[in-house]
Amino acid sequence: MPRILTRQFVRLTTLAAFRATTALHRATRVQTVSMSAMDGVVPWRERITDSIARSRKIRGGNYVQLATVDANNAPRCRTVVFRGFAPDGRLKIITDNRSAKVKESRRVEVCWWFSQSSEQYRFAGDITYVGGDGLEEDAALRKQQWGNLSDKAREQFFWAHPPAETFDAAPEAVPAGGRDAEGKMLPAPDVFLLGLVAPDAV
């Protein structure tokens, strides 16, 4: 067989094998999880815990993409910071009540790429935004998350007019570090929301 045909045959054979392997990989990786019926750690939680640990020292390793659908049925996607898992397995993020995503679909998808292990996780589920009037357990998680934020992160929630674009001028003066004159941490303002994503498919 001429060399050029041999190379083409090898490429086609390799491509077919790759597609077959990928299909099998996807079939074995995708799991449907009922969060309400979760009694303990499920396999994907064990796997992602290892992935998180391996990427802990990578800058941006805790950044995930959150996709929603707006009122015009157009897809929207932005990068948010993963803030850990709630005790019941929901993924935690934070946001401002004035953010556009709060008014968009409650059905969301989260995509998380781990460069150290070359793994991608996609979570499909519903998101709940928790304010100060949330359910008792969720409100407690919100309060805990507020206390876990850095001073700089807390400051942005005191902005009366948050920047609309990335390069807008800095907003007006706010309580330094989200603290009072004595250095005591101020309560979370109403605009501070804890987002809880309950995945039903991973």
Phi, psi and omega per residue, in radians:
M1 nan 2.323 3.119
P2 -0.996 2.619 -3.043
R3 -1.041 -0.738 -3.090
I4 -1.098 -0.632 3.116
L5 -1.250 -0.646 3.111
T6 -1.071 -0.787 3.129
R7 -1.100 -0.708 3.131
Q8 -1.124 -0.716 3.134
F9 -1.095 -0.717 3.136
V10 -1.127 -0.744 3.136
R11 -1.085 -0.776 -3.133
L12 -1.132 -0.725 3.125
T13 -1.119 -0.745 3.125
T14 -1.111 -0.716 3.140
L15 -1.114 -0.744 3.126
A16 -1.105 -0.724 3.125
A17 -1.138 -0.687 3.126
F18 -1.097 -0.773 -3.130
R19 -1.128 -0.698 3.130
A20 -1.144 -0.741 3.133
T21 -1.144 -0.719 3.138
T22 -1.100 -0.731 3.130
A23 -1.095 -0.743 3.109
L24 -1.144 -0.706 -3.137
H25 -1.071 -0.777 -3.140
R26 -1.142 -0.694 -3.111
A27 -1.120 -0.607 -3.108
T28 -1.512 -0.382 -3.095
R29 -1.463 -0.601 -3.037
V30 -1.323 2.254 3.128
Q31 -2.322 2.422 3.029
T32 -1.694 2.188 -3.026
V33 -2.111 2.227 3.016
S34 -1.619 1.893 -3.061
M35 -1.167 -0.527 -3.131
S36 -1.229 -0.417 -3.107
A37 -1.749 0.071 -3.091
M38 -1.218 2.104 3.140
D39 -1.736 -0.367 -3.106
G40 -2.847 -2.820 -3.123
V41 -1.272 2.272 3.111
V42 -1.733 2.841 -3.034
P43 -0.900 -0.722 -3.102
W44 -1.156 -0.523 3.101
R45 -1.173 -0.685 3.105
E46 -1.116 -0.740 -3.091
R47 -1.203 -0.753 -3.089
I48 -1.255 -0.495 3.068
T49 -1.052 -0.709 3.096
D50 -1.193 -0.707 3.137
S51 -1.109 -0.720 3.118
I52 -1.101 -0.764 -3.127
A53 -1.074 -0.689 -3.112
R54 -1.239 -0.427 -3.103
S55 -1.820 0.145 -3.019
R56 -1.048 -0.613 -3.088
K57 -1.593 0.035 3.135
I58 -1.519 2.158 3.123
R59 -1.065 2.215 -3.118
G60 1.487 0.088 -3.116
G61 -1.156 -0.290 3.118
N62 -1.818 0.289 3.072
Y63 -1.549 2.330 3.101
V64 -2.251 2.806 3.103
Q65 -1.790 2.246 -3.141
L66 -1.945 2.075 -3.120
A67 -1.886 2.400 3.113
T68 -2.364 -3.130 3.039
V69 -2.209 2.290 -3.093
D70 -1.530 -3.068 -3.063
A71 -1.123 -0.369 3.118
N72 -1.644 0.218 -3.141
N73 1.137 0.457 3.100
A74 -1.727 2.447 3.134
P75 -1.254 2.506 3.085
R76 -2.303 2.464 -3.128
C77 -2.508 2.444 3.102
R78 -2.605 2.825 3.113
T79 -1.623 2.297 3.095
V80 -2.270 2.936 -3.125
V81 -1.715 2.209 3.050
F82 -1.249 2.209 -3.064
R83 -1.885 0.275 3.124
G84 1.863 3.102 3.113
F85 -1.771 2.430 2.979
A86 -1.263 2.846 -3.134
P87 -0.965 -0.514 -3.121
D88 -1.581 0.115 3.063
G89 1.701 -0.058 3.111
R90 -1.256 2.545 3.111
L91 -1.445 2.407 -3.099
K92 -1.853 2.348 2.953
I93 -2.358 2.998 3.026
I94 -2.214 2.729 3.093
T95 -2.774 3.043 3.108
D96 -1.772 2.386 -3.122
N97 -1.033 -0.338 3.133
R98 -1.527 -0.029 3.124
S99 -1.244 2.516 -3.107
A100 -1.064 -0.586 -3.051
K101 -1.119 -0.430 -3.139
V102 -1.136 -0.480 -3.122
K103 -1.614 -0.014 -3.104
E104 -1.654 -2.951 -3.013
S105 -1.023 2.506 3.021
R106 -1.429 -0.318 3.033
R107 -1.443 2.126 -3.032
V108 -2.350 2.987 2.970
E109 -2.392 2.416 3.112
V110 -2.003 2.308 3.102
C111 -2.090 2.308 -3.062
W112 -2.359 2.082 3.137
W113 -1.853 2.281 3.103
F114 -1.932 1.904 -3.072
S115 -1.211 -0.556 -3.089
Q116 -1.180 -0.623 -3.108
S117 -1.920 0.025 -3.130
S118 0.922 0.845 3.134
E119 -2.124 2.537 3.034
Q120 -2.158 2.297 3.069
Y121 -2.003 2.381 3.048
R122 -2.163 2.219 -3.124
F123 -1.991 2.149 3.038
A124 -1.895 2.335 -3.129
G125 3.115 -2.940 3.141
D126 -1.843 2.515 3.120
I127 -1.913 2.445 3.057
T128 -2.056 2.264 3.091
Y129 -1.735 2.186 -3.036
V130 -1.904 2.109 3.053
G131 -1.834 -2.864 -3.110
G132 -1.183 -0.311 -3.130
D133 -1.783 0.352 -3.123
G134 -1.266 3.058 3.074
L135 -1.005 2.662 -3.001
E136 -0.929 -0.860 -3.101
E137 -1.151 -0.717 -3.137
D138 -1.214 -0.666 3.104
A139 -1.107 -0.606 3.098
A140 -1.167 -0.675 3.085
L141 -1.129 -0.693 3.107
R142 -1.075 -0.806 -3.138
K143 -1.087 -0.735 3.126
Q144 -1.106 -0.730 -3.127
Q145 -1.146 -0.660 3.091
W146 -1.034 -0.750 3.128
G147 -1.193 -0.419 -3.122
N148 -1.453 -0.214 -3.092
L149 -1.256 2.703 3.018
S150 -1.276 2.815 3.125
D151 -1.008 -0.748 -3.129
K152 -1.097 -0.686 -3.139
A153 -1.164 -0.656 3.132
R154 -1.178 -0.620 -3.088
E155 -0.973 -0.704 -3.019
Q156 -1.097 -0.407 -3.126
F157 -1.417 -0.068 3.058
F158 -1.732 -0.009 3.095
W159 -1.142 2.232 3.080
A160 -1.297 -0.546 -3.137
H161 -2.339 1.475 -3.110
P162 -1.097 2.590 3.130
P163 -0.985 2.389 3.117
A164 -1.474 -0.444 -3.124
E165 -2.259 2.834 -3.065
T166 -0.995 -0.685 -3.015
F167 -1.829 0.373 3.030
D168 -1.123 2.751 3.084
A169 -1.126 2.704 3.135
A170 -1.076 2.516 -3.131
P171 -1.287 -3.093 -3.101
E172 -1.122 2.980 -3.121
A173 -1.081 2.503 3.138
V174 -2.311 2.892 3.085
P175 -1.019 2.135 -3.099
A176 -1.007 2.131 3.118
G177 1.192 0.191 -3.077
G178 1.171 0.564 -3.076
R179 -2.178 2.755 3.110
D180 -1.464 -3.048 -3.067
A181 -1.093 -0.423 3.141
E182 -1.619 0.053 3.118
G183 1.511 0.108 3.138
K184 -1.432 2.383 -3.112
M185 -1.128 2.291 3.134
L186 -1.380 2.678 3.078
P187 -1.086 2.714 3.124
A188 -1.131 2.284 3.075
P189 -1.209 2.857 -3.074
D190 -1.062 -0.463 -3.078
V191 -1.316 -0.243 3.141
F192 -1.339 2.124 -3.132
L193 -2.137 2.477 2.970
L194 -1.734 2.199 3.091
G195 -1.721 2.266 -3.136
L196 -2.110 2.013 -3.123
V197 -1.743 2.078 3.132
A198 -1.748 1.700 -3.081
P199 -1.273 2.360 3.023
D200 -1.947 -0.071 3.042
A201 -2.608 2.360 -3.127
V202 -2.267 nan nan
